[in-house]
Amino acid sequence: MSIVERDALAPMSGKFRNPNITADGANRASIGLRQLDSLWINTGTLCNLTCTHCYIESSPTNDRLEYITRSEVRAYLDEIRDLGLPTREIGLTGGEPFMNPDVIGILDDILSRGLEALILTNAMTPMKHHRAELLRLRESYGDALTLRISLDHYTQQRHEEERGAQSWSRTVEGLQWLAQNRFRMAVAGRTMWQEPESALREGYARLFSALRIPIDATDPGQLVIFPEIDEFAEVPEITTACWGILNVNPDAMMCATSRMVVKRKGAARPMVVSCTLLPYDAQFEVGHTLADAKTSVRLNHPHCARFCVLGGGSCSA
């Protein structure tokens, strides 16, 4: 059973049912697109790993989101140009983006337009197959290209609890190759083992020093520590009053400044959705084009509270 299906079967005592009203009758919070700073492209859900807690359930067999093509991505880049949008960053996520056969062409198109590219990867064999092309991109575009490597913990044991046996050594090898070749890098870790963030950052700092990886573990942009997405945890619904109660600025939420493009299996064309965390939920679709992306987002999902509002998570740099 999928995460989405489990959420649907366990609706938290009537929560997250009405898009406008919470279970206790309050007005549900919503967020409009302030400006499109970041556009995410889901390159496809196929991955070389099957992780234990993958929010999008990527695996070697999950093609629920198809490989997006270079020409399809180019249409969105054209729209950014034609609409005069202030977009500065294009993020590529998956699945494992380096499994998409068009990934290098997509990166070339992004970078050649003066945009920044952020690609999320496990830095394993699929990336290794593209080393020569990555070196060319690094030579041509320098630090406009950033690779964020998923290293779930600073110890091999806990990283492999999530990603499987032998995943540690291959990812570390990829990290070291990127460092040796002066790529701009970041690392993404997780909080799933209930360690304080300070302890996590200290552990990663020791690891980076030992491996000679030039990443500052105290910098939240270089070492991103993601809050967990637990589909069974009880979370409150976010109302319009919560912004003042929690002292949280809605403009700081991901959906105020970003959107994601997905290509559903069998679909004639890609779809724009409001959130990187909710690629399958139809209520978060905003249309086929970026011109449609201004649609306000109702925070009608546990992830809205758990990851973003209360967790402070953001996928963008």
Secondary structure per residue as TSV (DSSP state, phi and psi in degrees):
chain	resnum	aa	ss	phi	psi
A	1	M	-	360.0	136.0
A	2	S	-	-77.6	163.8
A	3	I	H	-59.1	-43.8
A	4	V	H	-61.0	-43.4
A	5	E	H	-66.9	-38.2
A	6	R	H	-65.3	-40.8
A	7	D	H	-60.5	-39.2
A	8	A	H	-67.7	-33.5
A	9	L	H	-81.9	-15.3
A	10	A	-	-127.2	73.4
A	11	P	-	-80.3	25.8
A	12	M	T	54.2	59.9
A	13	S	T	55.4	43.4
A	14	G	T	89.0	2.6
A	15	K	T	-76.5	157.8
A	16	F	T	58.9	38.8
A	17	R	-	-104.7	-51.5
A	18	N	S	-90.4	125.1
A	19	P	S	-65.6	-20.5
A	20	N	S	-105.4	-27.7
A	21	I	B	-126.4	137.3
A	22	T	-	-79.0	173.1
A	23	A	T	-61.8	-28.1
A	24	D	T	-95.8	12.4
A	25	G	S	89.2	7.4
A	26	A	-	-85.8	161.0
A	27	N	B	-73.3	124.8
A	28	R	B	-71.2	140.7
A	29	A	-	-69.1	148.4
A	30	S	E	-138.1	159.9
A	31	I	E	-133.4	129.0
A	32	G	-	-90.8	160.7
A	33	L	-	-78.3	109.2
A	34	R	-	-69.6	-50.6
A	35	Q	-	-164.3	151.4
A	36	L	-	-87.6	88.5
A	37	D	-	-77.4	-39.9
A	38	S	E	-128.5	132.7
A	39	L	E	-115.8	122.6
A	40	W	E	-96.0	140.5
A	41	I	E	-117.4	117.7
A	42	N	E	-81.8	116.5
A	43	T	-	-80.1	-7.3
A	44	G	-	133.7	150.3
A	45	T	S	-87.3	-6.0
A	46	L	B	-65.6	139.3
A	47	C	-	-145.1	155.9
A	48	N	S	-80.0	-8.4
A	49	L	-	-121.6	158.5
A	50	T	-	-120.3	96.0
A	51	C	-	-80.0	155.4
A	52	T	T	-68.5	-38.6
A	53	H	T	-126.9	59.5
A	54	C	-	-89.2	119.7
A	55	Y	T	-62.9	-26.2
A	56	I	T	-104.5	1.6
A	57	E	-	58.3	36.9
A	58	S	-	-63.9	148.7
A	59	S	B	-168.7	174.0
A	60	P	S	-66.5	-8.9
A	61	T	S	-120.0	-12.0
A	62	N	-	-84.1	102.7
A	63	D	-	-112.2	32.5
A	64	R	S	-59.1	-33.6
A	65	L	B	-108.5	120.2
A	66	E	-	-75.9	165.1
A	67	Y	-	-61.1	123.8
A	68	I	-	-79.0	148.5
A	69	T	-	-97.1	163.3
A	70	R	H	-60.6	-43.1
A	71	S	H	-66.3	-35.0
A	72	E	H	-67.0	-41.1
A	73	V	H	-66.4	-40.8
A	74	R	H	-58.8	-34.6
A	75	A	H	-62.0	-37.1
A	76	Y	H	-73.5	-35.5
A	77	L	H	-64.0	-39.1
A	78	D	H	-62.5	-39.4
A	79	E	H	-67.2	-38.8
A	80	I	H	-57.1	-44.7
A	81	R	H	-66.5	-47.9
A	82	D	H	-69.5	-32.3
A	83	L	H	-87.4	-6.2
A	84	G	T	64.5	36.2
A	85	L	-	-72.3	150.6
A	86	P	-	-83.7	18.7
A	87	T	-	-59.3	129.4
A	88	R	-	-113.0	-22.0
A	89	E	E	-133.3	134.2
A	90	I	E	-114.3	121.7
A	91	G	E	-103.0	136.9
A	92	L	E	-110.8	124.8
A	93	T	E	-134.5	175.8
A	94	G	S	-146.7	-138.6
A	95	G	S	44.4	-166.2
A	96	E	-	-104.3	108.8
A	97	P	G	-56.2	-31.2
A	98	F	G	-73.5	-2.1
A	99	M	G	-85.4	-17.5
A	100	N	S	-72.5	124.2
A	101	P	T	-64.1	-17.7
A	102	D	T	-97.2	7.6
A	103	V	H	-61.1	-41.2
A	104	I	H	-68.7	-41.3
A	105	G	H	-61.6	-39.7
A	106	I	H	-62.9	-45.7
A	107	L	H	-61.1	-42.5
A	108	D	H	-59.1	-44.5
A	109	D	H	-64.4	-40.0
A	110	I	H	-64.1	-52.5
A	111	L	H	-70.0	-34.8
A	112	S	H	-68.5	-15.5
A	113	R	T	-93.8	6.5
A	114	G	T	82.3	12.2
A	115	L	-	-91.4	158.3
A	116	E	E	-88.7	145.7
A	117	A	E	-119.3	130.1
A	118	L	E	-120.9	120.5
A	119	I	E	-119.1	128.6
A	120	L	E	-94.7	126.9
A	121	T	E	-149.8	157.7
A	122	N	-	-91.4	1.2
A	123	A	-	60.8	25.9
A	124	M	S	-98.0	-148.7
A	125	T	H	-56.3	-43.4
A	126	P	H	-56.9	-40.4
A	127	M	H	-67.4	-38.9
A	128	K	H	-57.7	-35.0
A	129	H	T	-64.2	-17.7
A	130	H	T	-111.7	20.0
A	131	R	H	-61.1	-43.8
A	132	A	H	-62.2	-41.4
A	133	E	H	-69.2	-36.3
A	134	L	H	-65.0	-39.4
A	135	L	H	-61.9	-37.8
A	136	R	H	-64.7	-43.2
A	137	L	H	-64.4	-40.5
A	138	R	H	-62.1	-41.1
A	139	E	H	-66.9	-37.7
A	140	S	H	-80.8	-36.5
A	141	Y	H	-122.2	-5.4
A	142	G	G	56.9	-131.3
A	143	D	G	-79.6	4.4
A	144	A	G	-69.1	-16.3
A	145	L	E	-105.0	123.3
A	146	T	E	-120.9	136.1
A	147	L	E	-111.5	124.5
A	148	R	E	-106.1	117.4
A	149	I	E	-98.8	132.2
A	150	S	E	-81.3	109.7
A	151	L	-	-129.7	95.8
A	152	D	-	-64.8	-26.6
A	153	H	-	-150.0	163.2
A	154	Y	S	-84.4	1.0
A	155	T	S	-116.1	147.1
A	156	Q	H	-61.4	-42.3
A	157	Q	H	-58.6	-48.1
A	158	R	H	-75.9	-35.8
A	159	H	H	-59.3	-42.9
A	160	E	H	-77.3	-18.2
A	161	E	H	-59.0	-35.8
A	162	E	H	-88.4	-41.5
A	163	R	H	-109.9	-6.1
A	164	G	-	100.1	161.1
A	165	A	T	-59.5	140.5
A	166	Q	T	72.9	1.6
A	167	S	H	-71.4	-30.1
A	168	W	H	-63.2	-53.5
A	169	S	H	-63.2	-36.4
A	170	R	H	-71.8	-38.5
A	171	T	H	-68.6	-42.6
A	172	V	H	-61.4	-40.1
A	173	E	H	-59.9	-43.7
A	174	G	H	-63.8	-41.8
A	175	L	H	-58.5	-46.9
A	176	Q	H	-66.8	-36.0
A	177	W	H	-64.9	-43.2
A	178	L	H	-61.9	-41.9
A	179	A	H	-64.7	-44.9
A	180	Q	H	-62.5	-27.1
A	181	N	T	-103.1	14.9
A	182	R	T	63.4	33.2
A	183	F	-	-74.6	148.7
A	184	R	E	-75.3	127.1
A	185	M	E	-132.2	158.6
A	186	A	E	-143.0	164.2
A	187	V	E	-126.5	141.9
A	188	A	E	-112.0	121.1
A	189	G	E	-113.5	-179.5
A	190	R	E	-135.8	159.9
A	191	T	-	-103.6	16.6
A	192	M	T	-68.1	-11.2
A	193	W	T	-101.0	14.1
A	194	Q	-	62.1	27.2
A	195	E	-	-84.8	145.9
A	196	P	-	-60.7	148.9
A	197	E	H	-59.1	-35.7
A	198	S	H	-62.0	-39.4
A	199	A	H	-69.0	-39.0
A	200	L	H	-61.1	-46.7
A	201	R	H	-65.1	-36.8
A	202	E	H	-65.6	-40.6
A	203	G	H	-64.6	-44.3
A	204	Y	H	-64.6	-37.3
A	205	A	H	-60.3	-42.0
A	206	R	H	-63.6	-41.9
A	207	L	H	-64.4	-47.9
A	208	F	H	-61.1	-38.0
A	209	S	H	-65.1	-43.5
A	210	A	H	-65.9	-34.9
A	211	L	H	-91.1	-5.4
A	212	R	T	60.6	47.5
A	213	I	-	-100.5	118.4
A	214	P	-	-79.6	62.9
A	215	I	-	-120.5	131.2
A	216	D	-	-86.2	107.3
A	217	A	T	-68.8	-13.6
A	218	T	T	-86.0	-11.8
A	219	D	-	-90.4	114.2
A	220	P	T	-65.3	-14.4
A	221	G	T	-83.0	-27.1
A	222	Q	T	-91.6	-34.3
A	223	L	E	-121.5	103.9
A	224	V	E	-92.5	121.6
A	225	I	E	-105.6	109.0
A	226	F	E	-86.4	136.1
A	227	P	-	-66.8	155.1
A	228	E	-	-78.5	152.1
A	229	I	-	-110.5	94.0
A	230	D	-	-102.8	109.0
A	231	E	T	-70.2	-10.7
A	232	F	T	-102.3	-10.4
A	233	A	S	-71.8	140.1
A	234	E	-	-76.4	127.8
A	235	V	-	-134.7	152.0
A	236	P	-	-76.8	155.9
A	237	E	-	-80.3	147.9
A	238	I	-	-94.0	119.4
A	239	T	B	-102.3	172.5
A	240	T	T	-64.1	-25.2
A	241	A	T	-77.8	-17.1
A	242	C	H	-65.8	-30.2
A	243	W	H	-58.9	-44.0
A	244	G	H	-73.3	-39.9
A	245	I	H	-63.2	-42.9
A	246	L	H	-88.5	-9.4
A	247	N	T	56.7	46.9
A	248	V	-	-115.1	135.2
A	249	N	-	-89.6	119.0
A	250	P	G	-60.3	-25.8
A	251	D	G	-67.0	-14.0
A	252	A	G	-86.7	-6.0
A	253	M	S	-77.5	151.0
A	254	M	G	-54.4	-41.4
A	255	C	G	-74.4	-3.4
A	256	A	G	-82.0	-18.7
A	257	T	T	-136.4	4.6
A	258	S	E	-145.4	159.2
A	259	R	E	-142.7	166.5
A	260	M	E	-131.1	143.1
A	261	V	E	-102.8	131.2
A	262	V	E	-127.6	155.2
A	263	K	-	-121.2	101.6
A	264	R	B	-71.5	146.4
A	265	K	T	-58.6	126.3
A	266	G	T	84.1	-5.0
A	267	A	-	-74.6	147.9
A	268	A	S	-73.8	-26.4
A	269	R	S	-153.4	161.6
A	270	P	-	-67.4	165.8
A	271	M	E	-127.6	142.7
A	272	V	E	-92.9	129.8
A	273	V	E	-120.3	162.4
A	274	S	S	-82.5	-16.0
A	275	C	-	-146.3	140.5
A	276	T	T	-68.4	-22.3
A	277	L	T	-86.7	-11.7
A	278	L	-	-128.6	61.6
A	279	P	S	-75.4	-16.9
A	280	Y	S	-103.7	-15.7
A	281	D	-	-84.8	115.6
A	282	A	G	-63.0	-26.5
A	283	Q	G	-69.4	-11.5
A	284	F	G	-103.8	11.5
A	285	E	E	-77.1	139.1
A	286	V	E	-119.4	-2.1
A	287	G	E	132.9	-177.7
A	288	H	S	-92.2	-16.0
A	289	T	S	-124.8	165.3
A	290	L	G	-71.6	-22.8
A	291	A	G	-63.0	-25.3
A	292	D	G	-84.1	-7.0
A	293	A	T	-74.4	-8.0
A	294	K	T	-75.8	-6.5
A	295	T	-	-52.0	131.3
A	296	S	-	-67.2	148.4
A	297	V	E	-106.4	119.2
A	298	R	E	-80.4	130.5
A	299	L	-	-82.2	66.0
A	300	N	-	-105.8	49.0
A	301	H	S	-155.5	144.9
A	302	P	H	-55.1	-34.3
A	303	H	H	-61.4	-31.3
A	304	C	I	-59.3	-42.7
A	305	A	I	-78.8	-48.7
A	306	R	I	-65.9	-48.5
A	307	F	I	-89.7	-46.9
A	308	C	I	-91.0	-63.4
A	309	V	I	-69.2	-49.4
A	310	L	T	-88.6	-33.6
A	311	G	T	-84.0	-19.8
A	312	G	-	69.7	21.4
A	313	G	-	-80.1	149.3
A	314	S	-	-151.8	135.9
A	315	C	S	-83.6	-20.7
A	316	S	-	-81.2	163.3
A	317	A	-	-74.3	360.0
